Amino acid sequence: MDIAIDKDVCIGAGQCALAAPRVFTQDDDGYSELLPGREDGGGDPMVREAARACPVSAITVSDD
């Protein structure tokens, strides 16, 4: 699984971190980022839900 966060689109709503807290967090400025070592989603089934929850569609998830 490949996860991409478009930092130019992200508004820092935090829905991704709420939906999949083992994969996403927010940086010091409040914008979405992946937790270290979770670049592939870590097998978390909530990654796709986190992408769907993003109000500005800043997260894309694709299969390798």
All heavy atoms as TSV, in Angstrom:
chain	resi	resn	atom	element	x	y	z
A	1	MET	N	N	0.847	-1.169	0.000
A	1	MET	CA	C	0.000	0.000	0.000
A	1	MET	C	C	0.898	1.239	0.000
A	1	MET	O	O	1.891	1.300	0.715
A	1	MET	CB	C	-0.879	-0.034	1.255
A	1	MET	CG	C	-1.773	1.130	1.420
A	1	MET	SD	S	-2.815	1.092	2.909
A	1	MET	CE	C	-3.538	-0.516	2.855
A	2	ASP	N	N	0.530	2.195	-0.811
A	2	ASP	CA	C	1.270	3.452	-0.883
A	2	ASP	C	C	0.345	4.576	-0.436
A	2	ASP	O	O	-0.767	4.701	-0.944
A	2	ASP	CB	C	1.767	3.691	-2.314
A	2	ASP	CG	C	2.607	4.935	-2.429
A	2	ASP	OD1	O	3.510	5.126	-1.580
A	2	ASP	OD2	O	2.366	5.733	-3.344
A	3	ILE	N	N	0.810	5.386	0.519
A	3	ILE	CA	C	0.017	6.487	1.054
A	3	ILE	C	C	0.712	7.796	0.716
A	3	ILE	O	O	1.902	7.953	0.985
A	3	ILE	CB	C	-0.116	6.375	2.586
A	3	ILE	CG1	C	-0.693	5.022	2.972
A	3	ILE	CG2	C	-0.974	7.516	3.129
A	3	ILE	CD1	C	-0.551	4.717	4.452
A	4	ALA	N	N	-0.031	8.718	0.138
A	4	ALA	CA	C	0.526	10.031	-0.197
A	4	ALA	C	C	-0.353	11.113	0.426
A	4	ALA	O	O	-1.580	11.031	0.385
A	4	ALA	CB	C	0.590	10.219	-1.706
A	5	ILE	N	N	0.298	12.108	1.005
A	5	ILE	CA	C	-0.394	13.259	1.576
A	5	ILE	C	C	0.033	14.494	0.791
A	5	ILE	O	O	1.216	14.809	0.739
A	5	ILE	CB	C	-0.045	13.448	3.064
A	5	ILE	CG1	C	-0.378	12.191	3.858
A	5	ILE	CG2	C	-0.761	14.673	3.628
A	5	ILE	CD1	C	0.179	12.194	5.273
A	6	ASP	N	N	-0.912	15.160	0.195
A	6	ASP	CA	C	-0.625	16.387	-0.546
A	6	ASP	C	C	-0.599	17.539	0.455
A	6	ASP	O	O	-1.643	18.030	0.883
A	6	ASP	CB	C	-1.675	16.619	-1.623
A	6	ASP	CG	C	-1.333	17.770	-2.546
A	6	ASP	OD1	O	-0.563	18.673	-2.135
A	6	ASP	OD2	O	-1.846	17.778	-3.684
A	7	LYS	N	N	0.596	17.951	0.825
A	7	LYS	CA	C	0.770	19.007	1.825
A	7	LYS	C	C	0.243	20.355	1.350
A	7	LYS	O	O	-0.060	21.220	2.171
A	7	LYS	CB	C	2.247	19.137	2.204
A	7	LYS	CG	C	2.835	17.892	2.823
A	7	LYS	CD	C	2.395	17.740	4.242
A	7	LYS	CE	C	3.153	16.605	4.898
A	7	LYS	NZ	N	2.921	16.502	6.307
A	8	ASP	N	N	0.139	20.542	0.033
A	8	ASP	CA	C	-0.391	21.799	-0.493
A	8	ASP	C	C	-1.916	21.868	-0.371
A	8	ASP	O	O	-2.488	22.948	-0.434
A	8	ASP	CB	C	0.006	21.977	-1.963
A	8	ASP	CG	C	1.503	22.182	-2.130
A	8	ASP	OD1	O	2.136	22.750	-1.215
A	8	ASP	OD2	O	2.043	21.738	-3.166
A	9	VAL	N	N	-2.551	20.717	-0.185
A	9	VAL	CA	C	-4.007	20.648	-0.091
A	9	VAL	C	C	-4.461	20.526	1.363
A	9	VAL	O	O	-5.502	21.048	1.745
A	9	VAL	CB	C	-4.540	19.468	-0.937
A	9	VAL	CG1	C	-6.032	19.288	-0.751
A	9	VAL	CG2	C	-4.207	19.674	-2.403
A	10	CYS	N	N	-3.682	19.849	2.181
A	10	CYS	CA	C	-4.044	19.579	3.574
A	10	CYS	C	C	-4.359	20.881	4.320
A	10	CYS	O	O	-3.632	21.870	4.220
A	10	CYS	CB	C	-2.905	18.850	4.283
A	10	CYS	SG	S	-3.231	18.460	6.016
A	11	ILE	N	N	-5.479	20.851	5.078
A	11	ILE	CA	C	-5.874	22.023	5.866
A	11	ILE	C	C	-5.733	21.765	7.369
A	11	ILE	O	O	-6.094	22.608	8.180
A	11	ILE	CB	C	-7.317	22.465	5.537
A	11	ILE	CG1	C	-8.319	21.347	5.834
A	11	ILE	CG2	C	-7.410	22.945	4.090
A	11	ILE	CD1	C	-9.779	21.765	5.766
A	12	GLY	N	N	-5.263	20.570	7.731
A	12	GLY	CA	C	-5.049	20.265	9.141
A	12	GLY	C	C	-6.309	19.939	9.915
A	12	GLY	O	O	-6.371	20.157	11.122
A	13	ALA	N	N	-7.316	19.386	9.249
A	13	ALA	CA	C	-8.566	19.044	9.929
A	13	ALA	C	C	-8.372	17.932	10.957
A	13	ALA	O	O	-9.110	17.853	11.933
A	13	ALA	CB	C	-9.634	18.640	8.913
A	14	GLY	N	N	-7.407	17.058	10.731
A	14	GLY	CA	C	-7.090	16.013	11.690
A	14	GLY	C	C	-7.968	14.782	11.624
A	14	GLY	O	O	-7.858	13.894	12.464
A	15	GLN	N	N	-8.840	14.688	10.637
A	15	GLN	CA	C	-9.717	13.528	10.521
A	15	GLN	C	C	-8.934	12.241	10.281
A	15	GLN	O	O	-9.333	11.173	10.744
A	15	GLN	CB	C	-10.746	13.749	9.412
A	15	GLN	CG	C	-11.693	14.891	9.685
A	15	GLN	CD	C	-12.431	14.706	10.999
A	15	GLN	OE1	O	-13.067	13.692	11.229
A	15	GLN	NE2	N	-12.321	15.692	11.872
A	16	CYS	N	N	-7.814	12.335	9.592
A	16	CYS	CA	C	-6.994	11.147	9.336
A	16	CYS	C	C	-6.418	10.598	10.635
A	16	CYS	O	O	-6.444	9.389	10.876
A	16	CYS	CB	C	-5.885	11.463	8.343
A	16	CYS	SG	S	-4.812	12.830	8.845
A	17	ALA	N	N	-5.930	11.486	11.481
A	17	ALA	CA	C	-5.352	11.059	12.759
A	17	ALA	C	C	-6.414	10.489	13.692
A	17	ALA	O	O	-6.136	9.596	14.489
A	17	ALA	CB	C	-4.627	12.224	13.425
A	18	LEU	N	N	-7.634	10.962	13.574
A	18	LEU	CA	C	-8.725	10.405	14.365
A	18	LEU	C	C	-9.141	9.033	13.853
A	18	LEU	O	O	-9.433	8.131	14.636
A	18	LEU	CB	C	-9.935	11.348	14.350
A	18	LEU	CG	C	-9.770	12.658	15.112
A	18	LEU	CD1	C	-10.957	13.569	14.845
A	18	LEU	CD2	C	-9.614	12.405	16.592
A	19	ALA	N	N	-9.159	8.863	12.535
A	19	ALA	CA	C	-9.599	7.606	11.939
A	19	ALA	C	C	-8.545	6.506	12.035
A	19	ALA	O	O	-8.875	5.347	12.253
A	19	ALA	CB	C	-9.989	7.822	10.481
A	20	ALA	N	N	-7.279	6.858	11.878
A	20	ALA	CA	C	-6.197	5.869	11.885
A	20	ALA	C	C	-5.005	6.402	12.692
A	20	ALA	O	O	-3.963	6.742	12.136
A	20	ALA	CB	C	-5.777	5.526	10.461
A	21	PRO	N	N	-5.144	6.486	14.007
A	21	PRO	CA	C	-4.093	7.082	14.835
A	21	PRO	C	C	-2.790	6.293	14.894
A	21	PRO	O	O	-1.768	6.835	15.318
A	21	PRO	CB	C	-4.737	7.169	16.219
A	21	PRO	CG	C	-5.799	6.124	16.212
A	21	PRO	CD	C	-6.294	6.074	14.793
A	22	ARG	N	N	-2.800	5.041	14.449
A	22	ARG	CA	C	-1.557	4.263	14.412
A	22	ARG	C	C	-0.746	4.543	13.154
A	22	ARG	O	O	0.385	4.076	13.026
A	22	ARG	CB	C	-1.860	2.771	14.513
A	22	ARG	CG	C	-2.411	2.396	15.885
A	22	ARG	CD	C	-2.636	0.925	16.011
A	22	ARG	NE	N	-3.723	0.549	15.098
A	22	ARG	CZ	C	-4.031	-0.702	14.797
A	22	ARG	NH1	N	-3.355	-1.695	15.317
A	22	ARG	NH2	N	-5.035	-0.949	13.967
A	23	VAL	N	N	-1.327	5.315	12.228
A	23	VAL	CA	C	-0.656	5.617	10.957
A	23	VAL	C	C	-0.418	7.119	10.779
A	23	VAL	O	O	0.648	7.538	10.358
A	23	VAL	CB	C	-1.472	5.064	9.762
A	23	VAL	CG1	C	-0.815	5.426	8.436
A	23	VAL	CG2	C	-1.653	3.558	9.893
A	24	PHE	N	N	-1.409	7.931	11.121
A	24	PHE	CA	C	-1.332	9.372	10.889
A	24	PHE	C	C	-1.180	10.156	12.187
A	24	PHE	O	O	-1.678	9.750	13.239
A	24	PHE	CB	C	-2.605	9.870	10.185
A	24	PHE	CG	C	-2.809	9.306	8.821
A	24	PHE	CD1	C	-3.599	8.184	8.630
A	24	PHE	CD2	C	-2.213	9.892	7.720
A	24	PHE	CE1	C	-3.800	7.654	7.367
A	24	PHE	CE2	C	-2.403	9.374	6.448
A	24	PHE	CZ	C	-3.198	8.249	6.273
A	25	THR	N	N	-0.522	11.287	12.081
A	25	THR	CA	C	-0.433	12.241	13.174
A	25	THR	C	C	-0.459	13.626	12.540
A	25	THR	O	O	-0.627	13.762	11.336
A	25	THR	CB	C	0.831	12.023	14.022
A	25	THR	OG1	O	0.771	12.839	15.186
A	25	THR	CG2	C	2.102	12.331	13.240
A	26	GLN	N	N	-0.294	14.636	13.357
A	26	GLN	CA	C	-0.204	16.001	12.836
A	26	GLN	C	C	1.141	16.582	13.243
A	26	GLN	O	O	1.614	16.349	14.367
A	26	GLN	CB	C	-1.352	16.854	13.360
A	26	GLN	CG	C	-2.683	16.434	12.754
A	26	GLN	CD	C	-3.837	17.239	13.283
A	26	GLN	OE1	O	-4.231	17.043	14.417
A	26	GLN	NE2	N	-4.359	18.129	12.472
A	27	ASP	N	N	1.746	17.331	12.332
A	27	ASP	CA	C	3.048	17.940	12.620
A	27	ASP	C	C	2.871	19.155	13.522
A	27	ASP	O	O	1.757	19.462	13.970
A	27	ASP	CB	C	3.788	18.282	11.322
A	27	ASP	CG	C	3.110	19.344	10.470
A	27	ASP	OD1	O	2.225	20.076	10.977
A	27	ASP	OD2	O	3.475	19.457	9.287
A	28	ASP	N	N	3.949	19.837	13.803
A	28	ASP	CA	C	3.915	20.991	14.709
A	28	ASP	C	C	3.013	22.121	14.214
A	28	ASP	O	O	2.539	22.929	15.003
A	28	ASP	CB	C	5.326	21.526	14.942
A	28	ASP	CG	C	6.184	20.572	15.743
A	28	ASP	OD1	O	5.623	19.705	16.449
A	28	ASP	OD2	O	7.423	20.679	15.666
A	29	ASP	N	N	2.781	22.164	12.903
A	29	ASP	CA	C	1.905	23.189	12.331
A	29	ASP	C	C	0.465	22.709	12.204
A	29	ASP	O	O	-0.400	23.449	11.726
A	29	ASP	CB	C	2.429	23.626	10.963
A	29	ASP	CG	C	3.766	24.333	11.070
A	29	ASP	OD1	O	3.956	25.106	12.038
A	29	ASP	OD2	O	4.631	24.107	10.201
A	30	GLY	N	N	0.192	21.466	12.604
A	30	GLY	CA	C	-1.162	20.935	12.570
A	30	GLY	C	C	-1.536	20.193	11.300
A	30	GLY	O	O	-2.678	19.792	11.142
A	31	TYR	N	N	-0.566	20.001	10.399
A	31	TYR	CA	C	-0.865	19.323	9.142
A	31	TYR	C	C	-0.560	17.831	9.242
A	31	TYR	O	O	0.281	17.395	10.014
A	31	TYR	CB	C	-0.064	19.951	7.995
A	31	TYR	CG	C	-0.470	21.383	7.769
A	31	TYR	CD1	C	0.350	22.426	8.186
A	31	TYR	CD2	C	-1.679	21.696	7.164
A	31	TYR	CE1	C	-0.035	23.744	7.999
A	31	TYR	CE2	C	-2.065	23.015	6.978
A	31	TYR	CZ	C	-1.238	24.031	7.395
A	31	TYR	OH	O	-1.616	25.328	7.224
A	32	SER	N	N	-1.256	17.072	8.431
A	32	SER	CA	C	-1.138	15.615	8.447
A	32	SER	C	C	0.256	15.150	8.048
A	32	SER	O	O	0.896	15.714	7.162
A	32	SER	CB	C	-2.168	15.024	7.480
A	32	SER	OG	O	-2.064	13.632	7.449
A	33	GLU	N	N	0.686	14.076	8.733
A	33	GLU	CA	C	1.906	13.385	8.342
A	33	GLU	C	C	1.808	11.942	8.808
A	33	GLU	O	O	1.015	11.608	9.697
A	33	GLU	CB	C	3.159	14.066	8.891
A	33	GLU	CG	C	3.345	14.000	10.373
A	33	GLU	CD	C	4.623	14.693	10.827
A	33	GLU	OE1	O	5.318	15.312	10.010
A	33	GLU	OE2	O	4.926	14.595	12.014
A	34	LEU	N	N	2.604	11.100	8.175
A	34	LEU	CA	C	2.632	9.700	8.547
A	34	LEU	C	C	3.568	9.506	9.734
A	34	LEU	O	O	4.603	10.165	9.831
A	34	LEU	CB	C	3.113	8.852	7.373
A	34	LEU	CG	C	2.203	8.841	6.156
A	34	LEU	CD1	C	2.905	8.183	4.977
A	34	LEU	CD2	C	0.911	8.130	6.466
A	35	LEU	N	N	3.200	8.609	10.609
A	35	LEU	CA	C	4.086	8.274	11.715
A	35	LEU	C	C	5.301	7.546	11.159
A	35	LEU	O	O	5.194	6.823	10.159
A	35	LEU	CB	C	3.360	7.390	12.727
A	35	LEU	CG	C	2.304	8.091	13.562
A	35	LEU	CD1	C	1.453	7.072	14.301
A	35	LEU	CD2	C	2.971	9.031	14.563
A	36	PRO	N	N	6.461	7.709	11.770
A	36	PRO	CA	C	7.658	7.011	11.288
A	36	PRO	C	C	7.425	5.498	11.234
A	36	PRO	O	O	6.851	4.916	12.145
A	36	PRO	CB	C	8.713	7.363	12.336
A	36	PRO	CG	C	8.226	8.633	12.955
A	36	PRO	CD	C	6.720	8.544	12.930
A	37	GLY	N	N	7.851	4.909	10.133
A	37	GLY	CA	C	7.707	3.480	9.952
A	37	GLY	C	C	6.340	3.036	9.471
A	37	GLY	O	O	6.089	1.851	9.305
A	38	ARG	N	N	5.437	3.968	9.226
A	38	ARG	CA	C	4.079	3.636	8.791
A	38	ARG	C	C	3.816	4.095	7.358
A	38	ARG	O	O	2.674	4.242	6.955
A	38	ARG	CB	C	3.041	4.267	9.715
A	38	ARG	CG	C	3.120	3.779	11.117
A	38	ARG	CD	C	2.778	2.313	11.157
A	38	ARG	NE	N	2.770	1.862	12.544
A	38	ARG	CZ	C	2.275	0.728	12.928
A	38	ARG	NH1	N	1.782	-0.112	12.048
A	38	ARG	NH2	N	2.298	0.378	14.189
A	39	GLU	N	N	4.869	4.286	6.598
A	39	GLU	CA	C	4.725	4.775	5.228
A	39	GLU	C	C	3.907	3.827	4.350
A	39	GLU	O	O	3.328	4.235	3.353
A	39	GLU	CB	C	6.100	5.016	4.592
A	39	GLU	CG	C	6.858	6.169	5.198
A	39	GLU	CD	C	7.555	5.817	6.516
A	39	GLU	OE1	O	7.635	4.626	6.884
A	39	GLU	OE2	O	8.019	6.757	7.186
A	40	ASP	N	N	3.838	2.540	4.737
A	40	ASP	CA	C	3.066	1.576	3.962
A	40	ASP	C	C	1.718	1.272	4.624
A	40	ASP	O	O	1.008	0.361	4.221
A	40	ASP	CB	C	3.850	0.288	3.768
A	40	ASP	CG	C	4.139	-0.429	5.079
A	40	ASP	OD1	O	3.826	0.126	6.164
A	40	ASP	OD2	O	4.688	-1.540	5.028
A	41	GLY	N	N	1.370	2.013	5.644
A	41	GLY	CA	C	0.102	1.822	6.336
A	41	GLY	C	C	0.163	0.826	7.469
A	41	GLY	O	O	-0.750	0.733	8.269
A	42	GLY	N	N	1.233	0.056	7.530
A	42	GLY	CA	C	1.405	-0.897	8.623
A	42	GLY	C	C	0.286	-1.918	8.734
A	42	GLY	O	O	0.062	-2.477	9.797
A	43	GLY	N	N	-0.423	-2.160	7.636
A	43	GLY	CA	C	-1.508	-3.126	7.659
A	43	GLY	C	C	-2.762	-2.637	8.365
A	43	GLY	O	O	-3.676	-3.410	8.617
A	44	ASP	N	N	-2.819	-1.359	8.698
A	44	ASP	CA	C	-3.977	-0.821	9.400
A	44	ASP	C	C	-5.180	-0.746	8.457
A	44	ASP	O	O	-5.130	-0.068	7.430
A	44	ASP	CB	C	-3.658	0.563	9.945
A	44	ASP	CG	C	-4.687	1.093	10.926
A	44	ASP	OD1	O	-5.892	0.874	10.701
A	44	ASP	OD2	O	-4.289	1.716	11.919
A	45	PRO	N	N	-6.277	-1.416	8.785
A	45	PRO	CA	C	-7.449	-1.399	7.908
A	45	PRO	C	C	-8.150	-0.045	7.851
A	45	PRO	O	O	-9.004	0.171	6.986
A	45	PRO	CB	C	-8.367	-2.464	8.525
A	45	PRO	CG	C	-7.958	-2.532	9.951
A	45	PRO	CD	C	-6.481	-2.226	9.976
A	46	MET	N	N	-7.815	0.871	8.746
A	46	MET	CA	C	-8.483	2.178	8.780
A	46	MET	C	C	-7.829	3.223	7.872
A	46	MET	O	O	-8.316	4.345	7.777
A	46	MET	CB	C	-8.524	2.689	10.217
A	46	MET	CG	C	-9.389	1.844	11.134
A	46	MET	SD	S	-11.094	1.726	10.570
A	46	MET	CE	C	-11.636	3.407	10.833
A	47	VAL	N	N	-6.749	2.863	7.188
A	47	VAL	CA	C	-6.055	3.833	6.328
A	47	VAL	C	C	-6.977	4.360	5.236
A	47	VAL	O	O	-7.044	5.565	5.000
A	47	VAL	CB	C	-4.774	3.224	5.737
A	47	VAL	CG1	C	-4.194	4.123	4.663
A	47	VAL	CG2	C	-3.757	2.990	6.830
A	48	ARG	N	N	-7.697	3.474	4.582
A	48	ARG	CA	C	-8.597	3.917	3.510
A	48	ARG	C	C	-9.737	4.769	4.068
A	48	ARG	O	O	-10.166	5.737	3.440
A	48	ARG	CB	C	-9.136	2.725	2.736
A	48	ARG	CG	C	-8.055	2.044	1.930
A	48	ARG	CD	C	-8.599	0.947	1.056
A	48	ARG	NE	N	-7.539	0.143	0.492
A	48	ARG	CZ	C	-6.755	0.488	-0.505
A	48	ARG	NH1	N	-6.903	1.663	-1.073
A	48	ARG	NH2	N	-5.813	-0.320	-0.949
A	49	GLU	N	N	-10.216	4.437	5.242
A	49	GLU	CA	C	-11.253	5.247	5.878
A	49	GLU	C	C	-10.706	6.634	6.211
A	49	GLU	O	O	-11.404	7.636	6.070
A	49	GLU	CB	C	-11.777	4.565	7.138
A	49	GLU	CG	C	-12.844	5.352	7.850
A	49	GLU	CD	C	-14.059	5.688	6.995
A	49	GLU	OE1	O	-14.444	4.892	6.121
A	49	GLU	OE2	O	-14.636	6.778	7.203
A	50	ALA	N	N	-9.454	6.702	6.656
A	50	ALA	CA	C	-8.826	7.992	6.948
A	50	ALA	C	C	-8.762	8.852	5.689
A	50	ALA	O	O	-9.025	10.053	5.733
A	50	ALA	CB	C	-7.432	7.784	7.528
A	51	ALA	N	N	-8.423	8.240	4.551
A	51	ALA	CA	C	-8.378	8.982	3.286
A	51	ALA	C	C	-9.769	9.480	2.905
A	51	ALA	O	O	-9.924	10.626	2.472
A	51	ALA	CB	C	-7.803	8.106	2.183
A	52	ARG	N	N	-10.777	8.642	3.095
A	52	ARG	CA	C	-12.146	9.060	2.782
A	52	ARG	C	C	-12.638	10.166	3.721
A	52	ARG	O	O	-13.425	11.016	3.330
A	52	ARG	CB	C	-13.098	7.866	2.864
A	52	ARG	CG	C	-13.040	6.949	1.679
A	52	ARG	CD	C	-14.167	5.934	1.696
A	52	ARG	NE	N	-14.016	4.950	2.749
A	52	ARG	CZ	C	-13.332	3.819	2.647
A	52	ARG	NH1	N	-12.732	3.527	1.512
A	52	ARG	NH2	N	-13.246	2.974	3.657
A	53	ALA	N	N	-12.145	10.161	4.957
A	53	ALA	CA	C	-12.587	11.149	5.945
A	53	ALA	C	C	-11.988	12.530	5.716
A	53	ALA	O	O	-12.501	13.520	6.236
A	53	ALA	CB	C	-12.240	10.668	7.356
A	54	CYS	N	N	-10.916	12.601	4.936
A	54	CYS	CA	C	-10.267	13.895	4.705
A	54	CYS	C	C	-11.220	14.825	3.947
A	54	CYS	O	O	-11.657	14.509	2.834
A	54	CYS	CB	C	-8.981	13.718	3.910
A	54	CYS	SG	S	-8.127	15.275	3.592
A	55	PRO	N	N	-11.551	15.975	4.522
A	55	PRO	CA	C	-12.525	16.872	3.887
A	55	PRO	C	C	-12.045	17.524	2.597
A	55	PRO	O	O	-12.865	18.040	1.828
A	55	PRO	CB	C	-12.809	17.922	4.965
A	55	PRO	CG	C	-11.601	17.930	5.824
A	55	PRO	CD	C	-11.083	16.510	5.810
A	56	VAL	N	N	-10.745	17.510	2.350
A	56	VAL	CA	C	-10.216	18.118	1.131
A	56	VAL	C	C	-9.516	17.118	0.217
A	56	VAL	O	O	-8.837	17.491	-0.730
A	56	VAL	CB	C	-9.272	19.307	1.461
A	56	VAL	CG1	C	-10.041	20.447	2.103
A	56	VAL	CG2	C	-8.107	18.861	2.324
A	57	SER	N	N	-9.661	15.828	0.524
A	57	SER	CA	C	-9.074	14.744	-0.284
A	57	SER	C	C	-7.575	14.900	-0.475
A	57	SER	O	O	-7.048	14.714	-1.580
A	57	SER	CB	C	-9.784	14.630	-1.633
A	57	SER	OG	O	-11.154	14.376	-1.456
A	58	ALA	N	N	-6.883	15.240	0.605
A	58	ALA	CA	C	-5.430	15.431	0.544
A	58	ALA	C	C	-4.661	14.105	0.611
A	58	ALA	O	O	-3.466	14.075	0.368
A	58	ALA	CB	C	-4.966	16.347	1.665
A	59	ILE	N	N	-5.350	13.011	0.949
A	59	ILE	CA	C	-4.701	11.724	1.118
A	59	ILE	C	C	-5.139	10.776	0.018
A	59	ILE	O	O	-6.330	10.631	-0.247
A	59	ILE	CB	C	-5.063	11.103	2.484
A	59	ILE	CG1	C	-4.626	12.040	3.605
A	59	ILE	CG2	C	-4.426	9.725	2.641
A	59	ILE	CD1	C	-5.170	11.653	4.956
A	60	THR	N	N	-4.151	10.145	-0.626
A	60	THR	CA	C	-4.455	9.115	-1.604
A	60	THR	C	C	-3.807	7.821	-1.151
A	60	THR	O	O	-2.697	7.815	-0.607
A	60	THR	CB	C	-3.975	9.485	-3.011
A	60	THR	OG1	O	-2.572	9.771	-2.973
A	60	THR	CG2	C	-4.721	10.680	-3.559
A	61	VAL	N	N	-4.521	6.730	-1.357
A	61	VAL	CA	C	-4.035	5.409	-0.986
A	61	VAL	C	C	-4.129	4.534	-2.219
A	61	VAL	O	O	-5.174	4.470	-2.878
A	61	VAL	CB	C	-4.887	4.797	0.144
A	61	VAL	CG1	C	-4.389	3.405	0.497
A	61	VAL	CG2	C	-4.878	5.693	1.370
A	62	SER	N	N	-3.029	3.888	-2.567
A	62	SER	CA	C	-3.034	2.989	-3.712
A	62	SER	C	C	-2.311	1.707	-3.329
A	62	SER	O	O	-1.476	1.687	-2.443
A	62	SER	CB	C	-2.373	3.647	-4.924
A	62	SER	OG	O	-1.050	4.010	-4.624
A	63	ASP	N	N	-2.675	0.645	-4.019
A	63	ASP	CA	C	-2.003	-0.637	-3.805
A	63	ASP	C	C	-0.707	-0.642	-4.588
A	63	ASP	O	O	-0.626	-0.096	-5.679
A	63	ASP	CB	C	-2.901	-1.788	-4.234
A	63	ASP	CG	C	-4.136	-1.882	-3.343
A	63	ASP	OD1	O	-3.988	-1.734	-2.121
A	63	ASP	OD2	O	-5.237	-2.088	-3.888
A	64	ASP	N	N	0.291	-1.285	-4.008
A	64	ASP	CA	C	1.605	-1.379	-4.690
A	64	ASP	C	C	1.509	-2.166	-5.968
A	64	ASP	O	O	0.767	-3.018	-6.180
A	64	ASP	CB	C	2.636	-2.023	-3.765
A	64	ASP	CG	C	2.968	-1.131	-2.591
A	64	ASP	OD1	O	2.885	0.099	-2.739
A	64	ASP	OD2	O	3.323	-1.666	-1.554
